């Protein structure tokens, strides 16, 4: 009996013992039609374009990440600058307020004691006597202003205005037996200054932090 063998070809693959294991892969095509060339060119162009766009997007993402990192690193410094600006603004506002208050008190030094009497009118209306202590330069001016105010408030008691050289200009002490009120513009300015600095310091510790938006 004659055994037929497959025809030998150069694309036949043999194993170690000489048996045929598989056919070699087809050889690459060496000739293309114009349509195939055009299709291959379009595919290569599309793949190249996608590659360029991908690299550009990666570069943009990396640049944005660098920018975000730089901004986040700068936030503590920026927060410090904002706090310093708040402190400077508070100092400027306080300086302006002091200048305005000093000018007003220089022109109308009796205004604080008059305002105090107006505010205490109900509390002292039943008191027979009100003792007012002011700086000597303000005695006559305060006496006249307080007597006029007492008449407009229908205060029936006696108002005694006394000199107290220890008091600065525009300061006063009111004493009506059952109570006492006092004002010193220097001490008041010191308390306002301390309160403002405490408030600014507290805001610096607990103010809303500066953050980046989610888009960054």
C-alpha positions as CSV (number, residue, x, y, z in Angstrom):
1,X,0.0,0.0,0.0
2,X,1.3,3.3,-1.0
3,X,1.0,6.1,1.7
4,X,0.5,9.6,0.3
5,X,2.4,12.4,2.0
6,X,1.5,16.1,2.0
7,X,3.3,18.0,-0.6
8,X,6.3,19.8,0.9
9,X,6.2,23.6,0.9
10,X,8.6,26.2,2.2
11,X,5.9,27.4,4.6
12,X,5.7,24.0,6.4
13,X,6.8,23.9,10.0
14,X,8.3,20.7,11.6
15,X,8.8,19.8,15.2
16,X,12.0,18.2,16.8
17,X,11.2,14.7,15.5
18,X,10.3,15.8,12.0
19,X,6.6,15.8,12.3
20,X,4.6,18.6,10.7
21,X,3.1,20.8,13.4
22,X,1.5,23.7,11.6
23,X,1.6,25.8,8.6
24,X,3.7,29.0,8.7
25,X,1.7,32.2,8.9
26,X,0.9,33.7,5.5
27,X,3.6,36.0,4.1
28,X,2.9,39.7,4.3
29,X,1.2,41.1,1.2
30,X,3.7,43.0,-1.0
31,X,1.3,44.6,-3.4
32,X,-1.7,46.8,-2.6
33,X,-4.4,48.3,-4.7
34,X,-4.8,52.1,-4.7
35,X,-7.9,51.8,-2.5
36,X,-6.1,49.7,0.0
37,X,-3.2,52.2,0.1
38,X,-5.7,55.0,0.7
39,X,-7.4,53.0,3.5
40,X,-4.1,52.2,5.2
41,X,-3.0,55.8,4.9
42,X,-6.3,57.1,6.5
43,X,-6.0,54.6,9.3
44,X,-2.4,55.5,10.0
45,X,-3.3,59.2,10.0
46,X,-6.2,58.6,12.4
47,X,-3.9,56.6,14.8
48,X,-1.2,59.3,14.6
49,X,-3.8,62.0,15.3
50,X,-5.2,60.1,18.3
51,X,-1.6,59.7,19.6
52,X,-0.8,63.4,19.2
53,X,-4.1,64.4,21.0
54,X,-3.5,61.9,23.8
55,X,0.0,63.3,24.3
56,X,-1.3,66.9,24.3
57,X,-4.0,66.0,26.8
58,X,-1.4,64.3,29.1
59,X,0.8,67.4,28.8
60,X,-2.2,69.7,29.7
61,X,-3.2,67.5,32.7
62,X,0.4,67.5,33.9
63,X,0.6,71.3,33.6
64,X,-2.7,71.7,35.5
65,X,-1.5,69.4,38.2
66,X,1.7,71.4,38.6
67,X,-0.3,74.7,38.7
68,X,-2.7,73.2,41.3
69,X,0.2,72.0,43.4
70,X,1.9,75.4,43.3
71,X,-1.3,77.2,44.3
72,X,-1.9,74.8,47.2
73,X,1.6,75.3,48.4
74,X,1.1,79.0,48.3
75,X,-2.2,79.0,50.3
76,X,-0.5,79.2,53.7
77,X,1.4,82.3,52.6
78,X,-1.7,83.8,51.0
79,X,-3.6,83.2,54.2
80,X,-0.9,85.0,56.2
81,X,-1.1,87.9,53.8
82,X,-4.8,88.1,54.1
83,X,-4.6,88.2,57.9
84,X,-1.9,90.8,57.8
85,X,-4.2,92.9,55.5
86,X,-7.0,92.5,58.0
87,X,-4.7,93.7,60.8
88,X,-3.5,96.7,58.8
89,X,-7.1,97.6,57.8
90,X,-8.1,97.4,61.5
91,X,-5.2,99.6,62.6
92,X,-6.0,102.1,59.9
93,X,-9.7,102.2,60.9
94,X,-8.8,102.6,64.5
95,X,-6.3,105.4,63.8
96,X,-9.0,107.2,61.8
97,X,-11.6,106.7,64.5
98,X,-9.2,108.1,67.2
99,X,-8.4,111.1,65.1
100,X,-12.1,111.9,64.4
101,X,-13.0,111.3,68.1
102,X,-10.2,113.5,69.3
103,X,-11.2,116.3,67.0
104,X,-14.9,116.0,68.0
105,X,-14.0,116.0,71.8
106,X,-11.8,119.0,71.3
107,X,-14.6,120.9,69.8
108,X,-17.4,119.6,72.0
109,X,-15.8,118.3,75.3
110,X,-19.1,118.5,77.1
111,X,-20.9,116.1,74.6
112,X,-20.1,112.9,76.5
113,X,-21.5,114.0,79.8
114,X,-24.6,115.4,78.1
115,X,-25.1,112.1,76.3
116,X,-24.7,110.2,79.6
117,X,-27.3,112.3,81.3
118,X,-29.7,111.7,78.4
119,X,-29.2,108.0,78.7
120,X,-29.6,108.0,82.5
121,X,-32.6,110.3,82.6
122,X,-35.1,107.6,83.7
123,X,-32.7,106.2,86.3
124,X,-32.0,109.6,88.0
125,X,-35.4,111.3,87.6
126,X,-36.3,110.5,91.2
127,X,-33.0,111.5,92.7
128,X,-32.8,114.8,94.5
129,X,-29.3,115.6,93.5
130,X,-26.8,114.8,90.8
131,X,-23.1,115.4,91.3
132,X,-21.0,115.8,88.2
133,X,-17.2,115.9,88.3
134,X,-15.3,117.2,85.2
135,X,-12.0,118.8,84.4
136,X,-11.7,122.4,85.7
137,X,-11.7,123.8,82.1
138,X,-15.1,122.2,81.5
139,X,-17.0,123.2,84.7
140,X,-18.8,126.2,83.4
141,X,-19.5,124.8,80.0
142,X,-20.8,121.6,81.4
143,X,-22.9,123.4,84.1
144,X,-24.7,125.4,81.5
145,X,-25.3,122.5,79.1
146,X,-26.5,120.2,81.9
147,X,-28.9,122.8,83.4
148,X,-30.4,123.3,79.9
149,X,-30.7,119.6,79.4
150,X,-32.2,119.1,82.9
151,X,-34.9,121.6,82.1
152,X,-35.8,119.9,78.8
153,X,-35.9,116.5,80.6
154,X,-38.0,118.0,83.5
155,X,-35.4,116.8,86.0
156,X,-36.5,118.3,89.3
157,X,-33.3,117.6,91.2
158,X,-30.2,119.7,91.8
159,X,-27.1,119.4,89.6
160,X,-23.8,120.2,91.2
161,X,-20.8,120.4,88.8
162,X,-17.5,120.1,90.5
163,X,-13.9,120.5,89.4
164,X,-11.7,117.4,89.3
165,X,-8.3,118.2,87.9
166,X,-7.3,114.5,87.8
167,X,-9.8,114.0,84.9
168,X,-8.7,114.5,81.3
169,X,-10.7,116.8,79.0
170,X,-14.1,115.3,78.1
171,X,-14.0,112.8,81.0
172,X,-16.6,112.9,83.7
173,X,-18.0,111.1,86.8
174,X,-21.7,111.1,87.6
175,X,-22.8,110.3,91.1
176,X,-26.5,110.3,92.1
177,X,-26.4,108.4,95.4
178,X,-27.9,105.1,94.2
179,X,-25.5,104.8,91.3
180,X,-22.4,106.0,89.6
181,X,-21.2,106.4,86.0
182,X,-17.9,107.5,84.6
183,X,-16.2,108.0,81.3
184,X,-12.5,108.5,80.4
185,X,-11.7,108.9,76.7
186,X,-8.2,107.7,77.1
187,X,-9.2,104.5,78.9
188,X,-12.1,104.0,76.4
189,X,-9.7,104.2,73.5
190,X,-7.4,101.7,75.2
191,X,-10.3,99.3,75.7
192,X,-11.5,99.6,72.1
193,X,-7.9,99.1,70.9
194,X,-7.5,95.9,73.0
195,X,-11.0,94.6,72.0
196,X,-10.3,95.1,68.3
197,X,-6.9,93.4,68.4
198,X,-8.4,90.4,70.3
199,X,-11.2,90.2,67.7
200,X,-8.7,90.3,64.8
201,X,-6.4,87.8,66.4
202,X,-9.4,85.4,67.0
203,X,-10.5,85.9,63.4
204,X,-7.0,85.0,62.2
205,X,-7.2,81.7,64.0
206,X,-10.7,80.8,63.1
207,X,-11.5,82.7,59.9
208,X,-12.8,80.7,56.9
209,X,-9.8,79.1,55.2
210,X,-8.9,79.9,51.6
211,X,-9.6,76.8,49.5
212,X,-9.4,75.9,45.8
213,X,-12.6,75.2,43.8
214,X,-13.1,71.5,42.8
215,X,-12.5,72.5,39.1
216,X,-8.8,73.2,40.0
